[in-house]
Amino acid sequence: MTQSPIRAVIFDWAGTMVDFGCRAPVLALQAVFAEAGVEITEAEARRDMGRAKRDHIRALLAAPRVGEAWRLRHGQAAGEHDVDRLHDAVEPRMRAAARDCAALIPGAASLVADLRARGVRIGSSTGYTRPMMADILALAAEQGYAPDVVVCAGETREGRPSPLMMWKALVDLGAWPARACVKVDDAVVGIAEGREAGAWTIGLSASGNGVGLSQEALSDLPAEDRAARVAASAQALANADAHYVVETVAELGPVLAEIEARIARGERPS
């Protein structure tokens, strides 16, 4: 089998390889904020999806409506101690929600098996902390997906959209140059991570946070509604300068083949 010129592919988790619709973080965040006396909407929970959960919580509390609701409920603006308290509370919620939403997205395992057969290293970067990933790693492995390296939130000085998590993954994989590597993500901040790292980037428009529906719920939509939601998600990823956008990981094969051809011609991510 011909070796691929791609040195490594770094995948996100929820909405990319597992948890079609990226449901687990929304469920956990809404539950924890409700327990603190401040209800947040699904749209609010999704706005900063892909960031490390501590940064995500900080961004939620900084949002004008949520911040004002917090002040009215607690008598003062949220501070870092509130961020710490919410993060401590969300971690076990996230672990449970991730465990319940751990099904691989169709096509994920077979794609990774094909890449590995052609010498491509497989890595992961995620906004989940290591404890949040404790169950999902084993459950994904049982379904045929076990990355060579997983970098979790908090394991670099900064999370996404900085490139540090992806760079750490590449260092640990021994994969270089970054221009011969690929980042695959459903979130805008994940595309920014890949761009800042100097890699090729592929956005996933249907399976992730941009649409936010399970595979069944998405397929049950009227065709025009489905198309409009996926198109809006794709546009957001394109606006983040993703080199390519497809609907799910199952459609990556032809795009990766095109990237392989471009790398072989000496092209670099622009």
N, C-alpha and C positions, 0 to 999 in steps of 0.2 A: 504494500500500500504506500502511495506517495506521501512523503512527509510534507506537512503544511508549513508555509513560511510564517504563519502566525505563531508567535512564541507562547502567548498565554491569552486566555479569555477570563475576565473577572466579572462574575455575575452578582447582581443584587439578589436578595431573597424574596420577601413578600411581594407578590405582584409580578415577579420576574420568573422565579423557579418554583415557588410554592405559593399557596394561598391566592388563588385566582380572585381578583378583585381587591386584594390587600385589605382584608377585613379585620384581621386580628388587632392591629394598632388602634383602629377606630373604636372597637368594642372596649378595649382596655382604657383608653383615654377618657371616653365618655363616662365609664363607670367610676373612675377615680375622681374626675371633676364633680360628678353628681354627689359622690360621698362627701366632697368638700363644700357642698351647698351651691355649686355653680354649674348649671347645665350648659353643655356646649353642643352645637349641632354637628352633624356628620361633616358638613362642608368646612366648618371651622377646624375640626380634627384633621381633615385632609390637607389643609392649606400648606402646611410646612412638612408634609410627609417626606420621609427619606433622610431627614436630619437625625442626628443622635437624639435619643429620647429626652435627654436633659435639655438640649437646645430646642427641641420641639415644644416641650412644656414651657420653656422661657418665652418662646415666640407666641404661644397661645395666651399667656398672661399679659403680654405686651400688646395684644390686639385690642383696639379701643373698646369694643362691646364687652369682651370677656374681662378686660381689666376693670371696666366700670362696674360690671356685675360682681366682681370679686370685692371691690372697694365697698359696695353697698352691703354685701353679705358679711364682710369681716371687719368693716370699719376703717380700713386703711388699704393702701395699694399693696399689691403682692411684692414680696422681696425674695432675696435668694434663699432665705430659710424656707419659704413656701415652695420654691422650686425643688429644694432638697426633699421636703416632705412628700410632695406629689411624686417625685421620681422614685423615692423609696416605696411608695404605695403602688406605683404603676408596674414596677418590675415583676412582682409575683402575678399580677393580673395579665401582663404581657406573656409571661411564661405559659400560663394556662390557656390564654387565647391562641397563642401560636401553636400550642399542642393540638388544639381543637381545629386549627385551620392549616394543617401540615401536609395536605395532599399535594403531590407534585403536579405542576401544570403539564398537561399532555404534551409530549414531545421533548420534555426536559432531559429525561434519562437517556433516551436514544441519541440525542444530539451530543451530549457529553461523552458517551461511549464512542461515537464516531470521531470526535475531536481527539480524545485520548489515543485512539488507534493510529492517529496520524501525528502523534508526538506533541500535541498542544497541551500545555499545563493549564490546570483549572483552579481558579481562585475565587474568593468571595469577599466582598466588603458589605457591611450591613449597619444600619442604624440601631440594631438590637445590641444590647450588652451581652456579654458572655453568659451570665445566668439566664437571660431571656432565651438564649439559643440552646440551653442544655438539653431539652427534650427534642427540639426540632431537628437537631443534627442527627440524632440516632434514628428518628422517624424517616428523615429523608434518605439516609443510608439504606434503610430497609427497602426503600422504593427504588434504589439504584443510583442515588446521587450523593456522592461524598467528595466535596472539593479537596484538593491537595492542601490548600491553605484557606483559613477563614479569619478575617480581621473584623473585630467587633467594635462597636462604639466604646469610647473610653480608652482604647488601646493605642491611640495616637493623640498628640497634643490637641489637634483640632479634627473635627469630623467633616463630613460633606457640607458644603461644596468644595472644601479644600481637597487637594489631591493626595493628602498624606496617607489615607487608608489604602488607596490603590497603590501608591508607591511602596508602602510596607508589604502589601501582598506580592508585588513584583520582586522586591528584595528577597522575601522569604522563598519565593518560587525560583529565584535565580534566573528570572526572565527579563531579557532586555534585547534591543532598545524598546522604549515605550511605544515608538512608532510602529512596531511590529506586534503590538498587543491591542486588545479590544475590551471595551467596557460595555456591558449590556445592563440596562436599567429601565424601570418604568417611571421613575421620578425625575423631575427637572434637575434637582440638586445632584442626582447621580450622573446625569449627562454632563453637568458642570464639572464634577469630579474627574470624569474621564477626559474631558477637554483640557482641564488644567494639568492633568498628568501627562498629556502629550500623546494620548492613544486615540484609536478609532472608537467611535461611539455609536451604539445602536439603541434607539428608544423603542419601547414596547407600548403600543397605544391602547390595546383592548383588555389586557389581563391585569392591569395595575391600578394605581391610585387615580389616574386621570378619568376613568369611567367608574371604578369603585363598585362593580357589581359582580356577584358570583357568575361562574360560567353559565349556570342554568338560568339565572335571572337575565343575563345579557341575551342569551339565545331566545328567551321568551318575549323580548321586546318586538314591537312592530319594526319592520325592516328599515323604515325611514328614521325612526327614533334611534335605533341601534347605530345606523350609519352616521347620524349627526353627533352622537356622543363619542364615537370612536374618532371621528374627524376632528372634533374639538380637542381631544386628548393628543392626537397626532400633531395638531398645529402647535400646541404648547411645547411639545418635545422638539419640533422643528425650530420654533422660536428660540429654544435653548441651544440651537446649533448642533443638534444631533446629526451625525453624518448620514445616517439611515434611520428610518422608522418603519417597523412592521407591527402587526397586531400582537403576535405572541411568539414565544420561544420556538414553537413548532415551525415558524416561517423563517428562521434564521439561516438555514442552509444556503440558499442562493446568495444572500447578502454576504455571508462569510466567504463564499467562493469568489465574489467580486472583490472583496477586500484582499484576499489572497493574491488575486491577479494584480491588483494595484501595488501591493507590497513587492511582488516579484518584479514589477516594472520600475521599482525604486521610488514610487510615490510616497508622500508623507501626509499625515492628517493635516488639513489646512485649518 
